[in-house]
């Protein structure tokens, strides 16, 4: 992968995974905190239990941490130094 392709892959991953991951971090932490508020009026897919808000908050936080880390992983994999291909200009070993 050349330099332009690795830069493009990193930018696409940042837009498609990083930005929704950051939004998920905000949403998950807000939902998690709302689940711990006493007397909060919570409606998660028709359920008014606080445990459902805590579960959804933890689930969204875990998924968004993975999504936020994805551009960093792609950057590391694409920018990694690879060993150069063998050269065809090396001298041949002597024949016996």
N, CA, C and O atoms as CSV, one atom per row, in Angstrom:
chain,resi,resn,atom,element,x,y,z
A,1,UNK,N,N,0.846,-1.169,0.000
A,1,UNK,CA,C,0.000,0.000,0.000
A,1,UNK,C,C,0.894,1.234,0.000
A,1,UNK,O,O,1.775,1.369,0.849
A,2,UNK,N,N,0.667,2.128,-0.946
A,2,UNK,CA,C,1.502,3.312,-0.974
A,2,UNK,C,C,0.985,4.358,0.008
A,2,UNK,O,O,-0.009,4.145,0.702
A,3,UNK,N,N,1.670,5.472,0.051
A,3,UNK,CA,C,1.374,6.505,1.059
A,3,UNK,C,C,-0.014,7.107,0.876
A,3,UNK,O,O,-0.713,7.345,1.861
A,4,UNK,N,N,-0.428,7.359,-0.369
A,4,UNK,CA,C,-1.743,7.957,-0.610
A,4,UNK,C,C,-2.870,7.009,-0.231
A,4,UNK,O,O,-3.875,7.434,0.339
A,5,UNK,N,N,-2.711,5.737,-0.542
A,5,UNK,CA,C,-3.753,4.770,-0.194
A,5,UNK,C,C,-3.887,4.610,1.312
A,5,UNK,O,O,-5.001,4.490,1.821
A,6,UNK,N,N,-2.774,4.606,2.030
A,6,UNK,CA,C,-2.848,4.473,3.483
A,6,UNK,C,C,-3.461,5.718,4.117
A,6,UNK,O,O,-4.199,5.608,5.097
A,7,UNK,N,N,-3.172,6.887,3.581
A,7,UNK,CA,C,-3.785,8.119,4.090
A,7,UNK,C,C,-5.284,8.114,3.826
A,7,UNK,O,O,-6.069,8.505,4.691
A,8,UNK,N,N,-5.687,7.674,2.639
A,8,UNK,CA,C,-7.109,7.618,2.299
A,8,UNK,C,C,-7.846,6.612,3.189
A,8,UNK,O,O,-8.949,6.892,3.658
A,9,UNK,N,N,-7.244,5.452,3.421
A,9,UNK,CA,C,-7.876,4.443,4.278
A,9,UNK,C,C,-8.032,4.950,5.702
A,9,UNK,O,O,-9.047,4.689,6.347
A,10,UNK,N,N,-7.040,5.669,6.194
A,10,UNK,CA,C,-7.124,6.217,7.546
A,10,UNK,C,C,-8.204,7.287,7.639
A,10,UNK,O,O,-8.953,7.326,8.615
A,11,UNK,N,N,-8.293,8.157,6.634
A,11,UNK,CA,C,-9.324,9.199,6.656
A,11,UNK,C,C,-10.729,8.617,6.546
A,11,UNK,O,O,-11.646,9.082,7.223
A,12,UNK,N,N,-10.904,7.616,5.706
A,12,UNK,CA,C,-12.217,6.977,5.575
A,12,UNK,C,C,-12.603,6.291,6.885
A,12,UNK,O,O,-13.755,6.367,7.313
A,13,UNK,N,N,-11.651,5.629,7.514
A,13,UNK,CA,C,-11.935,4.978,8.796
A,13,UNK,C,C,-12.253,6.001,9.878
A,13,UNK,O,O,-13.101,5.759,10.736
A,14,UNK,N,N,-11.571,7.150,9.838
A,14,UNK,CA,C,-11.848,8.183,10.831
A,14,UNK,C,C,-13.249,8.748,10.659
A,14,UNK,O,O,-13.933,9.023,11.645
A,15,UNK,N,N,-13.683,8.924,9.412
A,15,UNK,CA,C,-15.015,9.487,9.174
A,15,UNK,C,C,-16.105,8.451,9.449
A,15,UNK,O,O,-17.117,8.767,10.074
A,16,UNK,N,N,-15.903,7.217,8.984
A,16,UNK,CA,C,-16.946,6.211,9.108
A,16,UNK,C,C,-16.984,5.510,10.463
A,16,UNK,O,O,-18.037,5.019,10.871
A,17,UNK,N,N,-15.859,5.456,11.163
A,17,UNK,CA,C,-15.830,4.773,12.463
A,17,UNK,C,C,-15.533,5.724,13.615
A,17,UNK,O,O,-16.141,5.618,14.680
A,18,UNK,N,N,-14.615,6.641,13.412
A,18,UNK,CA,C,-14.192,7.513,14.505
A,18,UNK,C,C,-15.254,8.498,14.947
A,18,UNK,O,O,-15.504,8.638,16.144
A,19,UNK,N,N,-15.885,9.186,14.002
A,19,UNK,CA,C,-16.906,10.171,14.370
A,19,UNK,C,C,-18.140,9.526,14.999
A,19,UNK,O,O,-18.604,10.020,16.027
A,20,UNK,N,N,-18.698,8.445,14.437
A,20,UNK,CA,C,-19.809,7.782,15.148
A,20,UNK,C,C,-19.370,7.209,16.495
A,20,UNK,O,O,-20.170,7.146,17.428
A,21,UNK,N,N,-18.124,6.797,16.604
A,21,UNK,CA,C,-17.621,6.298,17.878
A,21,UNK,C,C,-17.582,7.384,18.937
A,21,UNK,O,O,-17.914,7.138,20.096
A,22,UNK,N,N,-17.177,8.585,18.545
A,22,UNK,CA,C,-17.181,9.707,19.497
A,22,UNK,C,C,-18.599,10.069,19.908
A,22,UNK,O,O,-18.850,10.360,21.078
A,23,UNK,N,N,-19.528,10.054,18.960
A,23,UNK,CA,C,-20.928,10.299,19.291
A,23,UNK,C,C,-21.447,9.215,20.234
A,23,UNK,O,O,-22.185,9.509,21.175
A,24,UNK,N,N,-21.064,7.971,19.986
A,24,UNK,CA,C,-21.482,6.875,20.853
A,24,UNK,C,C,-20.931,6.995,22.258
A,24,UNK,O,O,-21.600,6.625,23.223
A,25,UNK,N,N,-19.702,7.516,22.383
A,25,UNK,CA,C,-19.144,7.743,23.715
A,25,UNK,C,C,-19.994,8.746,24.492
A,25,UNK,O,O,-20.274,8.545,25.674
A,26,UNK,N,N,-20.399,9.816,23.830
A,26,UNK,CA,C,-21.248,10.822,24.493
A,26,UNK,C,C,-22.611,10.243,24.838
A,26,UNK,O,O,-23.098,10.427,25.953
A,27,UNK,N,N,-23.229,9.547,23.895
A,27,UNK,CA,C,-24.561,8.976,24.112
A,27,UNK,C,C,-24.529,7.891,25.185
A,27,UNK,O,O,-25.403,7.850,26.051
A,28,UNK,N,N,-23.532,7.018,25.133
A,28,UNK,CA,C,-23.431,5.931,26.097
A,28,UNK,C,C,-23.187,6.428,27.510
A,28,UNK,O,O,-23.782,5.926,28.463
A,29,UNK,N,N,-22.306,7.419,27.645
A,29,UNK,CA,C,-22.049,7.936,28.992
A,29,UNK,C,C,-23.263,8.677,29.546
A,29,UNK,O,O,-23.538,8.596,30.743
A,30,UNK,N,N,-23.991,9.394,28.696
A,30,UNK,CA,C,-25.202,10.074,29.143
A,30,UNK,C,C,-26.272,9.071,29.557
A,30,UNK,O,O,-26.934,9.255,30.579
A,31,UNK,N,N,-26.445,8.020,28.778
A,31,UNK,CA,C,-27.435,6.999,29.105
A,31,UNK,C,C,-27.046,6.249,30.378
A,31,UNK,O,O,-27.904,5.929,31.200
A,32,UNK,N,N,-25.767,5.974,30.537
A,32,UNK,CA,C,-25.296,5.287,31.732
A,32,UNK,C,C,-25.524,6.138,32.976
A,32,UNK,O,O,-25.984,5.631,34.000
A,33,UNK,N,N,-25.209,7.414,32.894
A,33,UNK,CA,C,-25.430,8.308,34.033
A,33,UNK,C,C,-26.915,8.469,34.331
A,33,UNK,O,O,-27.303,8.554,35.497
A,34,UNK,N,N,-27.743,8.512,33.307
A,34,UNK,CA,C,-29.190,8.625,33.526
A,34,UNK,C,C,-29.737,7.373,34.189
A,34,UNK,O,O,-30.721,7.451,34.926
A,35,UNK,N,N,-29.131,6.231,33.949
A,35,UNK,CA,C,-29.576,4.999,34.583
A,35,UNK,C,C,-29.318,4.974,36.067
A,35,UNK,O,O,-29.993,4.251,36.799
A,36,UNK,N,N,-28.345,5.756,36.534
A,36,UNK,CA,C,-28.030,5.796,37.961
A,36,UNK,C,C,-28.748,6.916,38.704
A,36,UNK,O,O,-28.648,6.998,39.929
A,37,UNK,N,N,-29.467,7.776,37.993
A,37,UNK,CA,C,-30.193,8.875,38.637
A,37,UNK,C,C,-31.443,8.328,39.322
A,37,UNK,O,O,-32.242,7.647,38.679
A,38,UNK,N,N,-31.625,8.605,40.585
A,38,UNK,CA,C,-32.845,8.133,41.245
A,38,UNK,C,C,-34.057,8.937,40.780
A,38,UNK,O,O,-34.015,10.166,40.728
A,39,UNK,N,N,-35.113,8.247,40.450
A,39,UNK,CA,C,-36.349,8.894,40.034
A,39,UNK,C,C,-36.335,9.428,38.614
A,39,UNK,O,O,-37.206,10.220,38.252
A,40,UNK,N,N,-35.376,9.019,37.803
A,40,UNK,CA,C,-35.309,9.493,36.421
A,40,UNK,C,C,-36.389,8.815,35.589
A,40,UNK,O,O,-36.672,7.631,35.774
A,41,UNK,N,N,-36.986,9.563,34.682
A,41,UNK,CA,C,-37.999,8.992,33.787
A,41,UNK,C,C,-37.284,8.504,32.534
A,41,UNK,O,O,-36.900,9.291,31.670
A,42,UNK,N,N,-37.117,7.203,32.457
A,42,UNK,CA,C,-36.342,6.601,31.377
A,42,UNK,C,C,-37.272,5.743,30.529
A,42,UNK,O,O,-38.095,4.997,31.059
A,43,UNK,N,N,-37.141,5.852,29.222
A,43,UNK,CA,C,-37.910,5.007,28.305
A,43,UNK,C,C,-36.949,4.466,27.250
A,43,UNK,O,O,-36.635,5.149,26.275
A,44,UNK,N,N,-36.493,3.251,27.452
A,44,UNK,CA,C,-35.584,2.588,26.520
A,44,UNK,C,C,-36.367,1.494,25.814
A,44,UNK,O,O,-36.604,0.427,26.381
A,45,UNK,N,N,-36.770,1.758,24.578
A,45,UNK,CA,C,-37.517,0.804,23.760
A,45,UNK,C,C,-38.744,0.251,24.498
A,45,UNK,O,O,-39.028,-0.945,24.436
A,46,UNK,N,N,-39.458,1.129,25.189
A,46,UNK,CA,C,-40.677,0.740,25.882
A,46,UNK,C,C,-40.470,0.270,27.300
A,46,UNK,O,O,-41.446,0.055,28.018
A,47,UNK,N,N,-39.235,0.103,27.730
A,47,UNK,CA,C,-38.949,-0.339,29.092
A,47,UNK,C,C,-38.619,0.875,29.950
A,47,UNK,O,O,-37.841,1.736,29.540
A,48,UNK,N,N,-39.205,0.944,31.133
A,48,UNK,CA,C,-38.949,2.082,32.025
A,48,UNK,C,C,-38.036,1.706,33.178
A,48,UNK,O,O,-37.929,2.471,34.137
A,49,UNK,N,N,-37.378,0.562,33.122
A,49,UNK,CA,C,-36.484,0.133,34.190
A,49,UNK,C,C,-35.126,0.817,34.043
A,49,UNK,O,O,-34.648,1.058,32.935
A,50,UNK,N,N,-34.524,1.119,35.183
A,50,UNK,CA,C,-33.208,1.749,35.155
A,50,UNK,C,C,-32.126,0.772,34.709
A,50,UNK,O,O,-31.107,1.185,34.157
A,51,UNK,N,N,-32.336,-0.493,34.940
A,51,UNK,CA,C,-31.344,-1.495,34.526
A,51,UNK,C,C,-31.203,-1.540,33.010
A,51,UNK,O,O,-30.116,-1.815,32.501
A,52,UNK,N,N,-32.278,-1.275,32.285
A,52,UNK,CA,C,-32.179,-1.280,30.827
A,52,UNK,C,C,-31.349,-0.091,30.332
A,52,UNK,O,O,-30.635,-0.202,29.335
A,53,UNK,N,N,-31.444,1.036,31.023
A,53,UNK,CA,C,-30.622,2.192,30.643
A,53,UNK,C,C,-29.151,1.935,30.932
A,53,UNK,O,O,-28.288,2.312,30.140
A,54,UNK,N,N,-28.864,1.306,32.046
A,54,UNK,CA,C,-27.474,0.987,32.381
A,54,UNK,C,C,-26.909,-0.017,31.383
A,54,UNK,O,O,-25.770,0.123,30.939
A,55,UNK,N,N,-27.693,-1.021,31.031
A,55,UNK,CA,C,-27.244,-2.027,30.069
A,55,UNK,C,C,-26.991,-1.403,28.703
A,55,UNK,O,O,-25.971,-1.676,28.069
A,56,UNK,N,N,-27.914,-0.569,28.253
A,56,UNK,CA,C,-27.728,0.095,26.957
A,56,UNK,C,C,-26.523,1.029,26.986
A,56,UNK,O,O,-25.758,1.085,26.023
A,57,UNK,N,N,-26.353,1.760,28.080
A,57,UNK,CA,C,-25.203,2.657,28.196
A,57,UNK,C,C,-23.885,1.919,28.133
A,57,UNK,O,O,-22.960,2.358,27.450
A,58,UNK,N,N,-23.783,0.790,28.843
A,58,UNK,CA,C,-22.543,0.005,28.815
A,58,UNK,C,C,-22.294,-0.607,27.439
A,58,UNK,O,O,-21.160,-0.643,26.960
A,59,UNK,N,N,-23.358,-1.084,26.814
A,59,UNK,CA,C,-23.222,-1.669,25.479
A,59,UNK,C,C,-22.746,-0.632,24.469
A,59,UNK,O,O,-21.843,-0.900,23.676
A,60,UNK,N,N,-23.349,0.541,24.498
A,60,UNK,CA,C,-22.954,1.597,23.558
A,60,UNK,C,C,-21.530,2.065,23.850
A,60,UNK,O,O,-20.772,2.337,22.919
A,61,UNK,N,N,-21.154,2.163,25.121
A,61,UNK,CA,C,-19.787,2.564,25.458
A,61,UNK,C,C,-18.756,1.561,24.942
A,61,UNK,O,O,-17.730,1.958,24.391
A,62,UNK,N,N,-19.017,0.283,25.114
A,62,UNK,CA,C,-18.074,-0.741,24.637
A,62,UNK,C,C,-17.938,-0.709,23.112
A,62,UNK,O,O,-16.829,-0.776,22.581
A,63,UNK,N,N,-19.064,-0.606,22.420
A,63,UNK,CA,C,-19.012,-0.565,20.957
A,63,UNK,C,C,-18.332,0.708,20.460
A,63,UNK,O,O,-17.596,0.669,19.474
A,64,UNK,N,N,-18.568,1.822,21.122
A,64,UNK,CA,C,-17.972,3.070,20.652
A,64,UNK,C,C,-16.479,3.130,20.942
A,64,UNK,O,O,-15.742,3.787,20.206
A,65,UNK,N,N,-16.015,2.468,21.984
A,65,UNK,CA,C,-14.569,2.401,22.229
A,65,UNK,C,C,-13.897,1.619,21.105
A,65,UNK,O,O,-12.825,2.003,20.637
A,66,UNK,N,N,-14.513,0.534,20.673
A,66,UNK,CA,C,-13.974,-0.247,19.555
A,66,UNK,C,C,-13.992,0.588,18.271
A,66,UNK,O,O,-13.023,0.593,17.512
A,67,UNK,N,N,-15.101,1.292,18.036
A,67,UNK,CA,C,-15.201,2.104,16.817
A,67,UNK,C,C,-14.210,3.264,16.828
A,67,UNK,O,O,-13.668,3.621,15.782
A,68,UNK,N,N,-13.970,3.852,17.989
A,68,UNK,CA,C,-13.024,4.964,18.082
A,68,UNK,C,C,-11.589,4.478,17.889
A,68,UNK,O,O,-10.757,5.216,17.361
A,69,UNK,N,N,-11.290,3.263,18.303
A,69,UNK,CA,C,-9.942,2.715,18.152
A,69,UNK,C,C,-9.658,2.233,16.733
A,69,UNK,O,O,-8.496,2.053,16.369
A,70,UNK,N,N,-10.681,2.023,15.935
A,70,UNK,CA,C,-10.498,1.472,14.590
A,70,UNK,C,C,-9.598,2.333,13.695
A,70,UNK,O,O,-8.719,1.770,13.043
A,71,UNK,N,N,-9.759,3.661,13.620
A,71,UNK,CA,C,-8.833,4.444,12.782
A,71,UNK,C,C,-7.384,4.358,13.245
A,71,UNK,O,O,-6.471,4.383,12.420
A,72,UNK,N,N,-7.163,4.258,14.551
A,72,UNK,CA,C,-5.797,4.139,15.061
A,72,UNK,C,C,-5.194,2.803,14.637
A,72,UNK,O,O,-4.024,2.737,14.259
A,73,UNK,N,N,-5.986,1.753,14.700
A,73,UNK,CA,C,-5.501,0.435,14.278
A,73,UNK,C,C,-5.199,0.418,12.785
A,73,UNK,O,O,-4.176,-0.121,12.363
A,74,UNK,N,N,-6.082,1.006,11.989
A,74,UNK,CA,C,-5.860,1.050,10.535
A,74,UNK,C,C,-4.636,1.885,10.212
A,74,UNK,O,O,-3.856,1.520,9.333
A,75,UNK,N,N,-4.453,3.002,10.909
A,75,UNK,CA,C,-3.257,3.829,10.684
A,75,UNK,C,C,-2.004,3.039,11.010
A,75,UNK,O,O,-1.030,3.090,10.259
A,76,UNK,N,N,-2.011,2.303,12.126
A,76,UNK,CA,C,-0.833,1.544,12.518
A,76,UNK,C,C,-0.516,0.439,11.514
A,76,UNK,O,O,0.649,0.216,11.185
A,77,UNK,N,N,-1.530,-0.244,11.032
A,77,UNK,CA,C,-1.314,-1.349,10.097
A,77,UNK,C,C,-0.827,-0.836,8.745
A,77,UNK,O,O,0.055,-1.446,8.140
A,78,UNK,N,N,-1.382,0.270,8.264
A,78,UNK,CA,C,-0.997,0.756,6.941
A,78,UNK,C,C,0.320,1.517,6.948
A,78,UNK,O,O,0.986,1.572,5.914
A,79,UNK,N,N,0.717,2.096,8.048
A,79,UNK,CA,C,1.964,2.862,8.103
A,79,UNK,C,C,3.155,2.023,8.536
A,79,UNK,O,O,4.278,2.525,8.583
A,80,UNK,N,N,2.935,0.788,8.844
A,80,UNK,CA,C,3.985,-0.093,9.310
A,80,UNK,C,C,5.045,-0.280,8.225
A,80,UNK,O,O,4.722,-0.387,7.042
A,81,UNK,N,N,6.279,-0.316,8.628
A,81,UNK,CA,C,7.375,-0.544,7.676
A,81,UNK,C,C,7.403,-2.012,7.273
A,81,UNK,O,O,7.379,-2.911,8.114
A,82,UNK,N,N,7.452,-2.220,6.001
A,82,UNK,CA,C,7.570,-3.583,5.492
A,82,UNK,C,C,8.984,-3.763,4.950
A,82,UNK,O,O,9.616,-2.807,4.502
A,83,UNK,N,N,9.463,-4.985,4.997
A,83,UNK,CA,C,10.811,-5.194,4.479
A,83,UNK,C,C,10.775,-5.114,2.956
A,83,UNK,O,O,9.831,-5.595,2.328
A,84,UNK,N,N,11.788,-4.513,2.370
A,84,UNK,CA,C,11.776,-4.325,0.912
A,84,UNK,C,C,11.824,-5.665,0.180
A,84,UNK,O,O,12.372,-6.642,0.689
A,85,UNK,N,N,11.249,-5.698,-1.008
A,85,UNK,CA,C,11.295,-6.953,-1.779
A,85,UNK,C,C,12.725,-7.277,-2.176
A,85,UNK,O,O,13.557,-6.378,-2.299
A,86,UNK,N,N,13.013,-8.546,-2.375
A,86,UNK,CA,C,14.383,-8.921,-2.747
A,86,UNK,C,C,14.758,-8.302,-4.101
A,86,UNK,O,O,13.949,-8.220,-5.025
A,87,UNK,N,N,15.996,-7.882,-4.166
A,87,UNK,CA,C,16.491,-7.229,-5.375
A,87,UNK,C,C,16.925,-8.281,-6.388
A,87,UNK,O,O,17.468,-9.327,-6.034
A,88,UNK,N,N,16.667,-7.971,-7.666
A,88,UNK,CA,C,17.117,-8.871,-8.723
A,88,UNK,C,C,18.551,-8.585,-9.174
A,88,UNK,O,O,19.086,-9.282,-10.037
A,89,UNK,N,N,19.160,-7.575,-8.595
A,89,UNK,CA,C,20.492,-7.152,-9.026
A,89,UNK,C,C,21.593,-7.731,-8.147
A,89,UNK,O,O,22.746,-7.316,-8.265
A,90,UNK,N,N,21.278,-8.662,-7.284
A,90,UNK,CA,C,22.298,-9.278,-6.446
A,90,UNK,C,C,23.076,-10.301,-7.270
A,90,UNK,O,O,22.516,-10.934,-8.165
A,91,UNK,N,N,24.348,-10.462,-6.973
A,91,UNK,CA,C,25.139,-11.459,-7.731
A,91,UNK,C,C,24.693,-12.873,-7.397
A,91,UNK,O,O,24.275,-13.160,-6.276
A,92,UNK,N,N,24.787,-13.731,-8.368
A,92,UNK,CA,C,24.414,-15.134,-8.203
A,92,UNK,C,C,25.527,-15.862,-7.462
A,92,UNK,O,O,26.701,-15.523,-7.615
A,93,UNK,N,N,25.166,-16.865,-6.658
A,93,UNK,CA,C,26.218,-17.638,-5.973
A,93,UNK,C,C,26.995,-18.472,-7.002
A,93,UNK,O,O,26.466,-18.822,-8.057
A,94,UNK,N,N,28.243,-18.780,-6.680
A,94,UNK,CA,C,29.046,-19.566,-7.631
A,94,UNK,C,C,28.474,-20.979,-7.802
A,94,UNK,O,O,27.942,-21.563,-6.857
A,95,UNK,N,N,28.588,-21.498,-8.981
A,95,UNK,CA,C,28.118,-22.858,-9.254
A,95,UNK,C,C,29.211,-23.844,-8.905
A,95,UNK,O,O,30.395,-23.517,-8.988
A,96,UNK,N,N,28.834,-25.033,-8.519
A,96,UNK,CA,C,29.865,-26.017,-8.156
A,96,UNK,C,C,29.861,-27.189,-9.094
A,96,UNK,O,O,30.662,-28.109,-8.935
